[in-house]
Amino acid sequence: MTNKQPPKAPSKAVQKAGAKTPKPKRKAHATQPVMAKSPVLGAPKSVADWQALAPALDALVTQYKVPSYIESDPIQIPYRYVDNPKACELVAFITALFSYGRRDFIIETINGLFQITENDPIGFLESFNRQRDAKLFQHFIYRFNKGPDVAFLWERLQWVYATYGSLEALFEESVELGLKENGLKADPSVTRLKAGITGVTDALLNHQEPNSYGLKFLFAHPGKGGACKRFNMFLRWMVRQDEEPGGKVDFGLWKKALEPADLLIPLDTHVMKMNRKLGLSPRQDGSWRTADEITDVFRQLCPQDPVKYDYALFGFSLDKRAPEELLTLALQAKS
């Protein structure tokens, strides 16, 4: 194990990426938003309301959480390394960070990134020299991110793996440090999940503010209030353990840092769309609080694995099915 003192601050050679792209403005919300009405149930939510939909949602999880899901999703890329847990974790993290936009564009972009490594991501990581290798990414552009962002990412991940051996080990240490600090501050909003994401993000940024919009976008920080959708998706991949035959999608590689019950739903456009239709949360912004309120509903249905319902919402929205169909499915399940 190497010295855990972080290296010097990253060079100013990390160029400004995506500076011309304005940051989206958040909508203002009342401190105590009015409880939304459900287009499906036509009434304010209660535990009984959601429990009535549980059989239908469980059926949708079974329908959509199948191996064929992998074929059209970015998770197919880390699956190529499923027999090498270290490589799988590394590739999954990089894949998750760049998973914004259309899935076909995401897959094409990330395939290009790993072609540069000659399909040896661990070897590339261990031998990476930013001064020498940054030029390999000089033509990389994907929406908000450019080559210097990628070079910075590889350099910081090289430090993480040299120092901790895995992202899980860094996450686990971040949880313990975060909860210790939370004990001093008595902040009830700090959970194991938030403490871990905060610590890993701070470490990757070398405890400095990102010096480009591309890096700021790439390393979403829970302290800024955002839902950290891509990091939460990575954690779903790493922590959830699918046990049923023929239905394995998530890897379940992490055994120590978190339990599936700790996870937060990745708040992507499909989940937000379903939230607007179903009223899972009265909020409609892309905040951590919105993701937590949506997950709270699913904790009522399956406390030990609430995030499995991500598959139900994602598949239902992707297939453009009407929310009223959920009520039909619930009635059929009840009968």
N, C-alpha and C positions, 0 to 999 in steps of 0.2 A: 504494500500500500504506500503510495507516495504522499508527500507533504500536502495537506489540504489547504495551504495558503493559496488563495486565488492568484493567478498571474497578473501581470500589469494590465492596465486598462487597454482595451482594444485600440489598434491604430486608427488614426483619422482617415486612413485609406478606405475605410468602409464608407462608400459613397452614398449620397442621399438617394433613396429609391422611392419612386412613386410620389415625389414631392408635389406634383401638380394635381394629384388626386385629392380633392377636399374630403375631410372627415365628415361622415354623415352626422347630422344633428340629431340629438335625442329629443324625443317628445317629452314635454313636461307632464308630470303625473301628480295627481293630488296625493297628499300624505296618506289619506285613508280612502282608497278607490272604492267605488260602489261595486258590490258583488255583481258579476256578470250573470245574465240569463243564458240558459243553454238552449240552442236551437233544437237539440235532440229531446231534452226532457221538459223544456218550457218552464223551468222553475229554478230557484237558487239551489246551489249544490249542497248536498249533505252526504254523510258517509253512506247512508242507505241508497241515495241516488247513484253513486259511483259503484257501489257493490252490485247494483242491479245490472250495470254494464260490464262487470268483471268477466263473466263467462264469454261475452262477445269479444272483449279485448284479448282474453286468453286464446280464443280461437284464431284471432288475427295474428297473434305472436306465432302460433304454430304454423299458420299459412305462410307467413313472410320470413320467418327466421329459419331458412333452409339453406343447404349448401349452394344452391343455384344463385343465392343472393351474392355470393362471393364473386361470381363471374363478371358482374357489371359494377362492382364497387371497388374503391381504392384499396380495401383490405386485401384484395387479391395480391398486391405487391408484397407485403410482409409474409403472406402465406407461402411464398416461394422459399422462405427461410425457416419454415415452421420446425424443421428438425435441428435448428441451431438457435436455441433460445436467446443468446446474446445478440446475434445478428437480427433475429426476428424483432426483438425489442427496439433496437436501433432503427431499423427500417420502418417499423410501425410508427415511431415517434416522428421521423422526418416526413413520412407519408401523411400523418395526421396534420402536421403543421401547415402543409401546402394543400390541404383538402378544403378549398373554398372555390365556389364556382360550379360549373357543370362537371359532372362526374367523368365524362369522356375526356374533357380537357385536362382534368386533374390527373387521370391515369396516364395520358400521353406525356404530360409534363414530368411526372415523377419517374416514369420509365426512362426518360431522357437523362434525368439526374443520375440514376443508378447505372446507366450504360457507361457513364464517365468513370465509375468505379470498377468497371469491367466485372460487374456482378460479384465483387468481393468487398462488401461494405466495411467489414471489420479490418481487413488488410489496408484498405484505403484510409480508414480512420486512423489507424495506428501509425501510418507513414505520412500522414498529411502534414504538409508544410505550407502555411498560408502564403508566405512570400513567393514560394516556387509554384504552388498549385492554384492560386486564385485565378490565374489566366484560363484555367480549364472551364471556368464558369463565366467568362467575360461576355459571352453572347446570350447568357440566360436571362430571359424576361418572362415573368408570369404575373400579369396584372400588377399588383402592388410591389412585387419583389423582383430584385435584380441580382446579378452575379455576386456583388460584394456581400449581400445578405447571406447567400448560400455559403460563401467562404467563411464568414463570421460564424455561422452555425456549425460548420464542420470543426472549426478550431475550438469552439467552446465545448462541443460534445467530446472532442478528443481529451480535453481536460477532465470532463466528468468521468469518462471511462477509465482514464489513467489514475484518477484519484479514488473513485468509489467502486469501480468494477461494473456498475450497472446504474441505470436510471432509478431502478427500484430502491437501491441502497441510498441514493441521494434523497429520494422522496421520503423514505422512512426516517432518515435523520432530520429532514425538514419538518416532518410531522412532530417529532419529539421536541425539537427546538421551538416550533411554533406553539405547541400546547404549553410548554414551560413558560414562554413569554405571555401566553394568554392567561395563565394562572396569575401572573403579576398584574395584568391589565383588566382581568375579569371581563373579557369581551365575549358574550355568549354567541356572537355571530361567527366566531372562529371555530371551524370544525376540523377534523383530521384531513378532510379533503381540501379545504381551502388553505390550511397550513402547509400541506404538501405542495400544492400547485404554486403557492406564493414562494416557498423556499426554492423550488426547482427553477422557477422563472427568474428569481433574483440571482441565483447562482449562474444561470446561463447568460444573463446580462452583466455578469461581473459586478453586481450591486451598483450599477450605474443606469442612468436614464438612457434609453436607446437614442442614437444620434441620427436616425433616419426614420421616415414614416414607414418604410418597408419593414424595418426591425420592430418598430412599435406595433405594427399590425401582426407580425409573425409571432411575437411573444406577448399575447394578450395577458393582462395582469388582473387577477381578481380584486386587487386593491383599488382598481379604477372602476369597479362596479359591473364590468362586462361579464357575460355568461361563460367565457372561455370555452366555447363550443368544441374547438378542435382538441384541446387538451382533455376535456371530458370524454370525447370520443375515443381518444387514445387510451384513457383509463378504462373505459368500457371494454375495449379490446383486451387489455392486459389483465383485468381483475375478474370479469365475469367468466364463470366456468360452465359451459354447456355440457350437460351430462346425458341428455336424452339421445338415443341412437338416431343418426341421420339428420340431426338438427344442429350440429356444431357450427358456430360461426366465430364467436369470440374465443380468444386463445387461452385465457385463464393462466397466464404465466406467472403472475405475481401472487405470492402466497403469504406475504408478511405485511406489506405496507397498508393495505386496505381490504375491507370485505365488500362484497357486492351491495350490501345494505348502505354503505357509505357513499355510493356514487350519485352523481347528479346527471339528469338527462341532458344529452348534447342538444342545445337549443338551435337547431338549424331552421331553414325556411319552411320545411315540411311540418316540423313540430309547431312552429309559430302559426302556420296556417291552420292547423287542426285546433290549436288553442283558441284562435279567433272564432272558430265554428262551434266548439264544444264548451268554451268557458272554463277550461281547467284552471286558469288563473285570470283574475280580473285585469291583470296587466297585459299590455300588448307590445312592450318594448323588449329589446334583446338583452336584458339585464340578468345578473346573477340571481336577483330576487325572483324574477319571473320563472327562471329555470327551477329554482328551489320550490316555488309554489306549485308548479306543475308536477314536480317529483313528489311533493307532499301528497297529492291525490293518489299517485301510484303506490306510495308507502302504505296507504290505507288498504290497498288491494293485495299487495305482496310485499310486506315489510322487509323480507330477506333479499329481495331482488327486484326493486321497483323499476330499474332502468330497462328491464326486458321489454317493457311496453313501448320503448323507442321504436322497436320493429313494427309494432302495430300501427303507430301514428305515421311512421315514414312510408310504409307500404301502402296504407290506406290513402294517403295524400298523393303519393306518386301515381297511383292508379286512378286518381281523380274521382274517387267514389264519394257519393253524397253523404254528409254526416247523418242524415235521417236513417241511412241504412244500418247504422249501429243499433238504433232502437229495434229495428226489425230483427237483427241478429240476436239482440238480447232477449226479445220475446220468444224467438225460436229456441234459444238455449234454455229458457225457463220452462217451456212446455215439453 
